[in-house]
Amino acid sequence: MRNLMSMSVTSRKLRGARILIYSKCIEEEYPKVLSDFSRDFILLGVCMEELHMDCVGFKIMSIIRFSKPEKIAILTMDGSPHCIQLHFLGEHIGRVMELSEEFIDHYVIEKGELIKVPREAIR
């Protein structure tokens, strides 16, 4: 598990990778969910209470542009007014960069259960 903001946007680890961008609080609250994702994804954590969404969005767009990952998934916990910004960013970036519908997936942990969220719900 790494911090999104301290990862180089040109890191060899990100090139062509499947990346999970997740809310940092999940590390403590639901480590098993992260462990399950770690088999197929590079894990990058971020706390939206600490950073402005513009900084996070710029970082994600730069990673997509320079490292050309295969896929990005976003994972948050339900109920956080800050974490929902990650999902909004994912959809906004997808539109701005004209990414395929399949490029970004959204997940939420609600009461310990992992739920895949449809894009329409984010919009």
C-alpha positions as CSV (number, residue, x, y, z in Angstrom):
1,M,0.0,0.0,0.0
2,R,1.4,3.4,-1.0
3,N,0.3,7.0,-0.8
4,L,-1.2,8.3,-4.0
5,M,0.4,11.7,-3.7
6,S,3.9,10.5,-3.1
7,M,3.9,8.0,-6.0
8,S,5.7,9.1,-9.1
9,V,3.3,9.5,-12.0
10,T,5.9,7.7,-14.2
11,S,6.6,4.9,-11.8
12,R,7.4,1.6,-13.6
13,K,5.0,-0.1,-11.2
14,L,2.1,1.9,-12.6
15,R,2.8,1.4,-16.3
16,G,0.0,-0.8,-17.7
17,A,-1.1,-1.7,-14.2
18,R,-4.5,-2.0,-12.6
19,I,-4.7,0.7,-10.0
20,L,-6.9,0.9,-6.9
21,I,-7.3,4.4,-5.5
22,Y,-8.8,4.0,-2.1
23,S,-9.7,6.0,1.0
24,K,-6.9,5.7,3.6
25,C,-9.3,5.0,6.4
26,I,-10.0,1.6,4.8
27,E,-6.5,0.4,5.8
28,E,-7.6,0.4,9.4
29,E,-11.3,-0.3,9.1
30,Y,-11.3,-3.0,6.3
31,P,-7.8,-4.3,5.7
32,K,-9.2,-7.7,4.3
33,V,-10.9,-5.8,1.5
34,L,-7.6,-4.2,0.5
35,S,-5.8,-7.5,0.8
36,D,-8.2,-9.0,-1.6
37,F,-7.7,-6.1,-4.1
38,S,-3.9,-6.3,-3.7
39,R,-3.8,-9.6,-5.7
40,D,-4.8,-7.8,-8.9
41,F,-4.2,-4.1,-8.3
42,I,-1.5,-1.6,-7.2
43,L,-3.0,0.1,-4.1
44,L,-2.7,3.8,-3.8
45,G,-4.4,5.4,-0.7
46,V,-5.5,9.0,-0.3
47,C,-7.4,11.0,2.4
48,M,-9.8,13.5,0.9
49,E,-10.1,15.3,4.3
50,E,-6.4,16.2,4.0
51,L,-6.2,17.2,0.4
52,H,-8.2,19.4,-2.1
53,M,-9.8,17.4,-4.8
54,D,-8.1,19.5,-7.5
55,C,-4.7,18.2,-6.3
56,V,-5.9,14.6,-6.3
57,G,-7.5,14.9,-9.7
58,F,-4.4,16.4,-11.2
59,K,-2.4,13.5,-9.9
60,I,-4.8,10.9,-11.2
61,M,-4.9,12.5,-14.6
62,S,-1.1,12.7,-14.7
63,I,-0.9,9.0,-13.8
64,I,-3.3,8.1,-16.6
65,R,-1.5,10.3,-19.1
66,F,2.1,9.2,-18.4
67,S,1.8,5.7,-17.0
68,K,-1.1,4.5,-19.2
69,P,-2.6,2.1,-16.6
70,E,-4.8,-0.7,-17.9
71,K,-7.6,0.1,-15.4
72,I,-8.5,2.3,-12.4
73,A,-10.8,1.3,-9.6
74,I,-12.0,3.6,-6.8
75,L,-12.9,2.3,-3.4
76,T,-14.4,4.3,-0.5
77,M,-16.5,3.7,2.6
78,D,-20.2,4.6,2.5
79,G,-21.2,7.7,4.5
80,S,-18.2,9.9,4.1
81,P,-19.0,13.3,2.5
82,H,-15.3,13.7,1.7
83,C,-14.6,10.3,0.1
84,I,-17.4,10.7,-2.4
85,Q,-15.2,13.3,-4.1
86,L,-13.0,10.4,-5.3
87,H,-15.9,8.9,-7.3
88,F,-16.9,12.3,-8.7
89,L,-13.2,12.8,-9.7
90,G,-13.1,9.5,-11.5
91,E,-16.2,10.3,-13.5
92,H,-15.0,13.8,-14.3
93,I,-11.6,12.6,-15.4
94,G,-13.2,9.9,-17.5
95,R,-15.2,12.5,-19.4
96,V,-12.4,15.0,-19.8
97,M,-9.9,12.4,-21.0
98,E,-12.5,10.6,-23.1
99,L,-11.8,7.3,-21.4
100,S,-13.8,4.1,-22.2
101,E,-16.7,3.3,-19.9
102,E,-14.9,0.2,-18.7
103,F,-11.7,2.0,-17.7
104,I,-12.9,3.2,-14.2
105,D,-14.8,1.1,-11.7
106,H,-16.4,2.3,-8.5
107,Y,-16.7,0.4,-5.3
108,V,-18.1,1.2,-1.8
109,I,-17.9,-0.7,1.4
110,E,-21.2,-0.5,3.2
111,K,-21.6,-2.2,6.6
112,G,-18.6,-4.4,5.7
113,E,-19.9,-5.5,2.3
114,L,-18.2,-4.6,-0.9
115,I,-20.6,-3.1,-3.5
116,K,-19.8,-2.2,-7.1
117,V,-21.5,1.1,-7.8
118,P,-22.9,1.8,-11.2
119,R,-21.6,4.9,-13.0
120,E,-25.1,6.3,-13.2
121,A,-25.3,6.4,-9.4
122,I,-22.1,8.5,-9.4
123,R,-23.4,10.9,-12.0
